[in-house]
Amino acid sequence: MTVTIVGAQLGDEGKGGVVDIFGDAADVVARYQGGDNAGHTVVADGEEYKLSLVPSGAVRGKTGVLGNGCVVNPETLFEEIDALRERGLDPDVRVAKRAHVILPYHRVLDGIEEDVKSESDQEVGTTGRGIGPTYEDKAGRRGLRVADLLDTDTLREKLEYVVPQKRRLAEDVFGVETGDAFDVDALHEQYARYGERLADEDMTVDAGNYLADRLDDGDEVMFEGAQGTIIDIDHGNYPYVTSSNPTAGGAATGTGLSPGVVGGGEVLGIVKGYLTRVGSGPMPTELGGVVGDTPDYDEQGEGDNEELATYIREEGGEYGTVTGRPRRVGWLDMPMLRHSARANGFTGLALNHLDVLAGLDEVKVGHAYELDGETVYSMPATTERWGDCDPVFRTFEGWEEFDPETVAAEGYDALPEAARDYVEYVEDELDAPAYVLGVGPGREESVVRQNPFE
């Protein structure tokens, strides 16, 4: 069977930890979109692993697959594999031949374009990893795929077609001096070497056929999404989005398996008990801002809830895995989650970071929005209208601090009653049971109520 892991919010919900919890039952963990902008932290046997490209299951000996919906930076891929090997692991990672390749000029252009956008306050808050420009080339039919690295003649032919275009864009439009990142010979030499290593280590696969064969053999497959639903390029708050589809439908298009395979399995929505985001864009339930990210922060200054936001940020370690940037913090946004549940079809939930909220006098949830004098219960279709929404809060009694290890050992009833009320509210609103509750930062500090593979 299959289990699809989907971020229900704006990313950083704790997907890697959930993959780690349920990954023991999986034989294969497949990433279906995104690239090395997808930071995830996994704690296993007391060791912490920070990954941005290799699927989370690799730290537990599972086969990891980067599907055709991913964009792959070979340099990052091999750095992460080598780092895991140095720590005594033997990661088994396969890469889809149809996956597109991030090249150095993509990263250069990513940074240039974000700088230009920042001059008019239109920056998206990208990681600068070249993700967007790579997906642009994919859609423009001028991208290079992993299979192209395996044939040096094809690689050179495609580089000779696209690199002059990129050089002219950098020099003539942006006025930037170009170097090896825009040199055909240098790129050919570097990426042919990557192709040789991919071939030598037998890492490339036709992802759809490979995964179908594993399923036919009776293996359990987990699909791991990166980022979150609200930065999905189709279903998120455009243009403050990533360049791919983190939603459950992306698991089909990004792996080569059918929607029936994905929909016939479990779809697990990962929810943080509060809300965070990195980068610009609306956030109706925001408590406290971040300079350079929160719209109008410079004019508004610190708000009344800045101290609370700082407390949650520090308690939750809310800093980007890839960038180290502080995340904006807000209360849980239920209209956002209703939108996510509809777009993904969650069969179950993971509700994380309940420990971070412990000790607060009260916990709020944005239950609905007020928009033009009306109460609305889901996100508007446009970012502009979402920015016009005012939250309608529902207040919950806070819960006392608890020992995560004790709660994890004793189970759901060991949670404070107010915390259980909070969990059940989320379950009722999204019409999906909470399969697992994160009550502490470690994998073992979780209350597992149902394993989706069982």
Secondary structure, DSSP 8 states (H G I E B T S, - for coil): -EEEEEE-SSS-S-HHHHHHHHGGG-SEEEE-SB-TT--EEEEETTEEEEESSS-GGGGGT-EEEE-TTBEE-HHHHHHHHHHHHHTT---EEEEETTSEE--HHHHHHHHHHHHHHHTTT------SSSHHHHHHHHHTT---BGGGGG-HHHHHHHHHHHHHHHHHIIIIIS-----GGG-HHHHHHHHHHHHHHHHHTT-EE-HHHHHHHHHHTT--EEEE--S-GGG-TTTSSTTSS-SS--STHHHHHTTT--HHHHHTSEEEEEEESSEEE-SSS--TTEEE--TTTSTTHHHH-S-TTHHHHHHHHHHHT-B-TTT--B-EEE-EEHHHHHHHHHHHT-SEEEEE-HHHHTT-SEEEEEEEEEETTEEESS--SSHHHHHT-EEEEEEEE------HHHHHHH-GGGS-HHHHHHHHHHHHHHT--EEEEE-SSSTTSEEE---TT-
